[in-house]
């Protein structure tokens, strides 16, 4: 997506790319960054993201409580908490609570994919 001015991306226009225990929406992806959200229902675990070769990814917990694991460690997040994941680190979201957990995420530099 090439943008030359501020642009609103409505939830209905976001790309849904994974529906299952984790509902993922991607709002933006270009050569500089990507941005999206993951909603994980109580008792569910999201898919493993294999990590990004040259990019950092930031997770911000908007609502609920969730755990992100990297295969070796778990990082509990509550609403208002952020986790920074260095390049190449696989990760996934767990919701062991009783309320849905909503995480927004962004990464960069961007990785355009087909």
N, C-alpha and C positions, 0 to 999 in steps of 0.2 A: 504494500500500500504506500504510494507516494503521496505525501501531504505537503501542501505549500501554505496552508492556513489552518487555524484551529478547526477540528472536525469532531462532531458528536458521533459516537458509535452506540446505537441503541442495543439493549440486551437482545432484542429480537433479530438484530443484524449480526451479532457475534457468531463466529463459527463454532458450532458444537462439534467437538472432535472425539469425545469419549463419553458414552452414556452407559452406565452400569452402576457399580457401587460409588463411583465418583463422576459427577457431572462437570465436565470441563468446557469452558467457553473461552475462546481466544478473541480478544477485541482488536488487537493490533499486532502486526509483525512486519518489520522492515529490516534494512541493513544495520540499523542502529539499536533496536530493542524489540522485545515482545512483551505483551501484557495480557493477562487473562485471569480467570477465577476457577476455583475448584470447590464444589459443594459435596460434602461427604456426610451421609446420613448416619445416625447412631448405630454402633456395632459394625460398621463397614470399614473396609480398607481400600484405598485407591490403588491404581496401577503404579507399577514401578517406572519412574522416569530414569532412563539410564545415565542422565547427566549430560552436560554440554561441553564439548571439547575445548572451546576457547571462551566460554561465557560464564559469568556469575549469574545466579538466580536468587532473587529475594522473595521470601514468603512473608505476608502480613496477615495475621489472623484478624478478620473483621468481626466474626461472631462465633460463639461457642468455644469449645476447647478441643484441640487436636494434638496429635503427636506426629512429628515427621521423623522418620528413621532413615539412616544412611547404610543400613545393613549391619552396622556394628554398634551404633549409638542411637538413643532416642532423645528427641528434643521436644518437650511439652510446650505448647503455645496456648495462651489464652487471648481473648480479644484485646487488641492493642499491642501484642508482642510481634516481633520480627525475627526471622532467621535468614542469615546469609549463607548460601551454599556455593563453595568454590567450584571452578570448572572440574569436570569429569566425575563428580561424586553422584552416584545413584541415590534416589530418594523416593519416598512415598508417604502418603498421609493416612493416618489411622484416626478413627473416631471411636473412642471407648466410652464416650459420655452418653448422655440421654437427650441431647439437643443436636440439631445439625451443626456442622462446623463449616464456615465459609472462609476460605483463604483466597487472597488475591496474590498474584505473582507477576514478577517482571524479570527480565533478563537482558543482559547485554555484554558485549556487543551482539547485535542481532544475528540470527541464523535463518536466512530465507530457505524455506523448504518447499518442495513442489506440492 
